[in-house]
Amino acid sequence: MHRLQGFVAGLLVAGTAWLGAQGAASNVVAITRGEIEAVLNYSGAEGAGADRQIRVVDLGQYRLGIGVLHRGATRAGAPVGAISHSRVTEVFYFLSGAATLVTGGTVNDERPFPPETEFVRLAVGPSSGGTFAGGERRRVGPGDVVVVPAGVPHGFDDIAEQVTYLSIRPDVAGVLPRGYVHPVLRK
């Protein structure tokens, strides 16, 4: 987990320093292991779905969302759910467990998610989902990093027990809520 803290802190500091050089405010934001665990263990109403946005940092010219996700076991042979975010890229950093990440390919029965849902409003912006027909499959586990550009369908298969990962979301379109903080972390 110490590598995780270094990775997150480095990403946030690098983004902030880059913008600072362009005249934006340079407030460093740190997210501790304890805060990540508190968000994962939260059982309240807001922010308690599988995709839990921790914070959305306003970096002047863009926003940066940081979320933590936990997915349970999948059923062998079940259709693989596909999701695509039209305006937000995701960078996954895998903390624990293992899975097969499916990307690209064709999505059957694709439908937009309602814009008022918490998932769309707080975490990923405009998105759609369906089930995969094909796609590229890659095994992922602790320490792996994967970049999923906006518009690329993605989903998980072959989760034997669980997979937990951070999602770092550069938001150049400004669709994520500026300054959002997960309820368990609000002071």
N, C-alpha and C positions, 0 to 999 in steps of 0.2 A: 504494500500500500504506500510505502514511502516513495517508490518510483512514480506512483500515481500523483502524489502531491507535487512532486517535482515537475512532472509532465504538464499538469494543469497550470501550476504557477508560471512555468516557462512560457506556455502558450498565451496566457493572459498578459504577462509582462511584455512579451514580444509585440503583441498587438497594440498594447497601450503605448509602448515606446515608439512604434512606427507612427501612430497617430499623433503622439506628442511632438514628433519632429515636424508634423504638419500643422501645428497650432492647436490641436485638441487638448482637452484636459487630460492629465496623466495620473489619475487616481488608480492605484493598484488595488485589485480585488483578489483576495485569497479565499479559497474554499477548503476547509479542513476535512480530514478523514471523518472526524466526528460529525460534521455537518452533512456529509454525504450519507453516513449511516443513519442519522436522524431523519433525513428525507426518505430513505429507503424504508424505514420502520414506521413512518407516519401512517395513521389510519383515519385521519379526519376526512372531511368532505372534499374541500378544494385540494387539488394536487396529489390525489391518492391513486391515480390510475397506474397502469404499467409503465407509462412514460411520465416521469416526474421531473418537471423543470425545476432546477435548483435556483438559478438566477438568470436574469437577462441584463447584461452590462451594456450601458450606453457608452460607446467609444467615439462619439462625435459623428464621423462619417458613416458608421455602421453600428449594429448591435451584435452582441455575441451571447447566444444562449448556451447555458451549460445544464445538461440534464443527466439523470441517472435512470437506467432502465433495468428491470429484472424480469426475465421470462422463464416460465416453468417448462417442464418436459413437453415435447410434442409427441403426437401419436404417429407411429410408423404407418406410412402409406396415406396419411391424411393430405388433403390439398394444402398447398403452401400459400399462406396469405401474402399478398403483395401490397405495398404502400409506396406512394410517390409524393414528394413534396415539391410543388411547382416553383417555389421561390427561395427555399432554404436548403443549403448544402449541409450535410452532416459528416462529422469526423467521429468514428467510433473508436474508443479505447477500451479493450476488453479487460475486465477485472478478475472475473472468476467463471468457472464452468467452460463449456465448449458447445459449439453449434456449427451447422453449415449455413453460411450466409449465401442467399440466392439473390442475384442482381441481374438487371436487364431483362431480356426475353420479352415475351408477350404476356399481357395481363388480360384475363378473361373477366367479363362482367364488371368492368371498371366503373366505379361510381364516385362522385365527389363526396367528401365528408361535409356535413353541415357546418357552416362557418361559425355558428354559435357554440359548438362543442368546445369543452375545455382544452382538449388535445390540440385542436386547430388554433384557438385563441392564444394559448399560453406557450405551446411547445414548438409547433412546426409550421404554422401558417397554412395557406390553402393546400389541400392534399386530396388524393383520391386513393381508392383501394379496390382490390379484387383478388383473384387467385392466379398464380403463376401457370404459364404454359411454357416450359423451357426455362432458360436463363442460365447464367454462369454460376457454378457452385464452388465455394471455397470454404475449407475448414478454418475456423477461428477459435482462439482461446486466449488465456491470460497473457497480457503484454502486446498482443497484436493491435495494429492500428489500420483502419480502413476508411478511405474517403469516399463518400457517396454523393456525387454532384446532384444539385437540384434537378428534378425531373426524371431521375433514374429509379425505376421500381426496385424495391428491396424487401427481403423478408427472411425468416429463419426456419430451418428444418433440422432434423436430427439432433434435437436437444435431449440428451439422455436424462439429465436431472434438472439443470438450470443454467442460465447464462446471465451475467450481470455486467453492464458496461456503461461507460460515460458516453454522452453524445455532446460534442462541441459543435455549435451551430452558428457559423458566420451568417449574419442577416444583413446583406447590403441593401435589400429592398425595404427594410424598416417595417416588417409585418409583425415582429414579436413585440410584446408590450415593454416599452422602455422602463427600466428600473425594477422589473418584476423580481420579487423575492418569495420563495416558497413559504407558506404559512408557518411552518415549524421553526423557521429561522427569523421571522419578523420580531423585532424588539419593541 
